[in-house]
Amino acid sequence: MQINRKFIKDAIDDLGFREMTEIQEKIIPQAKNNRDIIGCSQTGSGKTHAFLIPIFENLDLDKNELQVLIAAPTRELANQIYKFASHMAAFSDTPIDIRKYTGGSNRAKEVERLEKSQPTIAIGTPGKLHDLSLKERVLKTHTVTTFIIDEADMSLESGFLTDIDLIAGTMPDKLQMMVFSATIPEKIRPFLRKYMNQPVEVYIKPKELSSLNITHIFIPIKSQKRDDALLNLLQTFKPYVALIFCNTKDKVEEIGSLLYKKGFDVIKLHGDIKPRERKRVMRDIKAAKYQYIVASDIASRGIDIDGLSHVINYELPEDMEFYIHRTGRTGRANYDGLAMSLYTKEDDQYIDFLESKDIKILYKDIKDKELITRRTRKQRFKRENVKKGYNKHKLNVKKNKKVKPGYKKKYHSRLQKARRKADKKNRS
């Protein structure tokens, strides 16, 4: 990979990069040529430097105006990008003004400073960037040449896409836009078509979970309440740190409060926590002050928790790909990890998807505060059919010797009819 500016090479050497990651190899050359890009990749793929390196290559260091705007849906992600960008800029002989705009900062000072001068690169959350550029009109986005939207799926889920749309509308027509996301939901496609010009699409296949040191355990809820199933599960082990996922912030509040009342050492993490409180929570989490963390997907994105021993899905994520993102947080480096999920019969299709990814699932039941092995779904299905007297070889069902289109569907339809007939005969 050819990098022209010495300070970028020095920054990369300082980080200890020996070779480019897959996403960096595919994106950097296209981005240096000012192409619009849609990048799909998982956390930890090297995505941030994939857009930072070409940004610094293309900067006009003689201009004192805003050239690059980077939008990230959470403070933690904005902080992470700012940290990487500042590290790279530190190796430049020419000062590069990089500023961060997130909730909880001194608004008056930010406005006053922007009225005096503009940063070269601005990084922030969509709401804050919207306020400074459109409400206060102090962040001059009409000079922006490159607009980065990081974790676009999260921005959509958080309701930030409207803010991003309005910000993009203030920028020049000749604008390079790079959008990065774990997934590209259909709802975001109209926005992409509106602003992007023949974008290059780069998809990096997620690292297979089967290659990580993770044991995947699924526990049925059966007739009990989901809350009771969780409480029973938590009695079966003592984690170093357990991250419990819920699908909504309301459920995070509910489960966090339930565990606190039951005496668990727990903290809640979701998008509605106020900035000052969130900062304290993150500091405490990094200091390992809590054994249990109840979180939503959005609030936890971009956060690395050292020593995370267990990931628990109180609810399976609505997007099946997010199961990979959640459980991939444990089992890192040389440590083993446990991913535990509560499920019902309605999740059969979900489990089929996971097993199609070569994820080996262990099925367990809870008995006397211990996890005991139960039969796999296929074994249980076979056993239930034997109990009911189903045996497709003994049922009066002819299997066609010649294979015709749709034969499987027709065969299984005949099989179901034969079973119903057998049931009726048994009852009489």
Residue pairs with C-beta under 8 A, 6 or more apart in sequence:
1 20
1 24
1 25
1 28
1 29
3 9
3 12
3 53
3 57
4 57
5 56
5 57
5 92
7 56
7 88
7 91
7 92
7 93
8 53
8 56
8 57
8 88
8 91
10 91
11 87
11 88
11 90
11 91
12 49
12 53
14 87
14 91
15 87
17 49
20 28
20 46
21 45
21 46
21 50
22 45
22 46
22 204
23 39
23 41
23 45
23 46
23 47
23 50
23 202
23 204
24 46
24 49
24 50
24 53
26 202
26 204
27 37
27 39
27 50
27 51
27 54
27 178
27 202
28 50
28 53
28 54
30 37
30 200
30 202
31 37
31 50
31 51
31 54
31 55
31 176
31 178
32 54
32 57
32 58
34 58
34 176
35 176
35 199
35 200
36 176
36 177
36 178
36 196
36 197
36 198
36 199
36 200
37 177
37 178
37 179
37 199
37 200
37 201
37 202
38 178
38 179
38 180
38 181
38 184
38 192
38 196
38 199
38 200
38 201
38 202
39 47
39 50
39 51
39 178
39 179
39 180
39 181
39 202
39 204
40 180
40 181
40 182
40 183
40 184
40 201
40 202
40 203
40 204
41 47
41 180
41 182
41 202
41 203
41 204
41 206
42 182
42 204
42 206
42 207
42 324
42 325
42 328
43 182
43 301
43 302
43 325
43 328
45 204
47 150
47 180
48 80
48 81
48 84
48 150
49 84
51 148
51 178
51 180
52 81
52 84
52 85
52 88
53 88
55 68
55 85
55 121
55 146
55 148
56 88
56 89
56 92
56 96
58 145
58 146
59 67
59 68
59 96
59 120
59 121
60 67
61 92
61 94
61 96
63 120
64 117
64 118
64 120
65 118
65 120
65 140
65 143
66 118
66 119
66 120
66 121
66 122
66 139
66 140
66 141
66 143
66 144
67 120
67 121
67 143
67 144
67 145
67 146
68 120
68 121
68 122
68 144
68 145
68 146
68 147
68 148
69 121
69 122
69 129
69 141
69 144
69 146
69 147
69 148
69 167
69 171
70 78
70 81
70 85
70 121
70 122
70 123
70 124
70 147
70 148
70 150
71 124
71 125
71 126
71 129
71 147
71 148
71 149
71 150
71 155
71 160
71 164
71 167
72 78
72 80
72 81
72 123
72 124
72 125
72 150
72 151
72 302
73 125
73 126
73 150
73 151
73 154
73 155
73 158
73 160
73 298
73 301
74 125
74 151
74 154
74 271
74 298
74 299
74 301
74 302
75 102
75 103
75 104
75 125
75 275
75 278
75 279
76 282
76 301
76 302
76 303
77 150
77 151
77 301
77 302
78 100
78 101
78 102
78 123
78 124
78 125
79 100
79 102
80 302
81 123
81 150
82 98
82 100
82 123
85 98
85 121
85 123
86 98
89 95
89 96
89 98
96 120
96 121
97 117
97 118
97 119
97 120
97 121
98 119
98 120
98 121
98 122
98 123
99 110
99 113
99 119
99 121
99 122
99 123
100 122
100 123
100 124
101 110
101 122
101 123
101 124
101 125
101 128
101 129
101 132
101 139
102 124
102 125
102 128
102 275
103 125
103 127
103 128
103 275
104 274
104 275
104 276
104 278
104 279
105 128
110 132
111 132
111 136
111 138
114 132
114 136
114 138
114 139
115 138
118 139
118 140
118 143
122 129
122 139
124 132
125 160
126 155
126 160
126 163
126 164
126 167
127 160
127 163
129 139
129 163
129 167
130 163
130 166
130 167
132 138
132 139
133 139
133 140
133 141
133 167
133 170
134 166
134 167
134 170
141 167
141 170
141 171
142 170
142 171
142 172
143 172
144 171
144 172
144 175
145 172
145 174
145 175
145 176
146 175
146 176
146 177
146 178
147 167
147 168
147 171
147 175
147 176
147 177
147 178
148 177
148 178
148 179
148 180
149 155
149 164
149 177
149 178
149 179
149 180
150 180
151 180
151 181
151 182
151 301
151 302
152 161
152 179
152 180
152 181
152 184
152 188
153 181
153 182
153 183
153 184
153 185
153 188
154 181
154 297
154 298
154 301
155 161
155 164
156 185
156 187
156 188
157 297
157 298
158 271
158 298
161 188
161 191
164 191
165 191
165 194
168 175
168 177
168 195
175 195
177 195
177 196
177 199
179 192
179 196
179 199
181 188
182 321
182 322
182 325
183 319
183 321
184 192
192 199
206 321
206 324
207 328
208 357
208 358
209 216
209 324
209 327
209 328
209 357
209 359
210 357
210 358
210 359
210 360
212 328
212 331
212 332
212 337
213 331
213 334
213 335
213 336
213 337
214 327
214 328
214 330
214 331
214 336
214 337
214 338
214 339
215 336
215 337
215 338
215 339
215 362
216 327
216 339
216 341
216 354
216 359
216 360
216 361
216 362
217 338
217 339
217 340
217 341
217 361
217 362
217 363
217 364
217 371
218 340
218 341
218 343
218 351
218 361
218 362
218 363
218 364
219 229
219 233
219 340
219 341
219 342
219 343
219 363
219 364
219 365
219 366
219 371
220 342
220 343
220 344
220 363
220 365
220 374
221 229
221 342
221 343
221 344
222 229
224 232
226 314
226 315
226 342
227 255
227 258
229 342
229 366
230 244
230 255
230 312
230 314
230 342
231 258
231 262
232 366
232 369
233 312
233 340
233 342
233 366
234 242
234 259
234 264
234 292
235 366
235 369
236 366
236 369
236 370
236 371
237 310
237 338
237 371
239 291
239 292
239 309
239 310
240 291
240 307
240 308
240 309
241 288
241 290
241 291
241 292
241 293
241 305
241 307
241 308
241 309
241 310
242 291
242 292
242 293
242 308
242 309
242 310
242 311
242 312
243 293
243 295
243 300
243 305
243 308
243 310
243 311
243 312
243 326
243 329
243 330
244 255
244 259
244 292
244 293
244 294
244 295
244 312
244 314
245 295
245 296
245 297
245 300
245 311
245 312
245 313
245 314
245 315
245 317
245 326
246 252
246 254
246 255
246 294
246 295
246 296
246 314
246 315
247 296
247 297
247 315
247 317
247 318
248 296
249 270
249 271
249 272
249 296
249 299
251 314
251 315
252 268
252 269
252 270
252 294
252 295
252 296
252 299
253 268
253 270
255 294
255 314
256 266
256 267
256 268
256 294
257 268
259 266
259 292
259 294
260 266
264 291
264 292
265 290
265 291
265 292
266 290
266 291
266 292
266 293
266 294
267 281
267 284
267 285
267 289
267 290
267 292
267 293
267 294
268 281
268 293
268 294
268 295
269 278
269 281
269 285
269 293
269 294
269 295
269 296
269 299
269 300
270 295
270 296
270 298
270 299
271 296
271 298
271 299
273 281
273 299
282 303
284 290
285 293
285 303
285 305
286 305
286 306
288 306
288 307
293 305
294 314
297 317
297 322
297 325
297 326
300 329
301 325
304 329
305 329
307 335
308 329
308 330
308 332
308 337
309 330
309 335
309 337
309 338
310 330
310 337
310 338
310 339
310 340
311 326
311 327
311 329
311 330
311 337
311 338
311 339
311 340
312 339
312 340
312 341
313 323
313 326
313 327
313 339
313 340
313 341
313 342
314 342
315 342
316 323
316 341
316 342
316 343
316 347
316 350
317 323
317 326
320 350
320 353
320 354
323 341
323 354
324 357
326 339
327 337
327 339
329 337
330 337
330 338
330 339
331 337
331 339
343 350
343 351
348 377
351 361
351 377
354 361
355 361
361 376
362 373
363 373
363 374
363 375
363 376
363 377
364 371
364 372
364 373
364 374
365 371
365 372
365 374
366 372
374 380
375 383
385 391
388 419
388 422
388 423
388 426
389 422
389 426
390 419
390 422
392 415
392 418
395 415
395 418
395 419
395 422
396 418
397 411
397 414
397 415
397 418
398 414
399 411
400 407
400 411
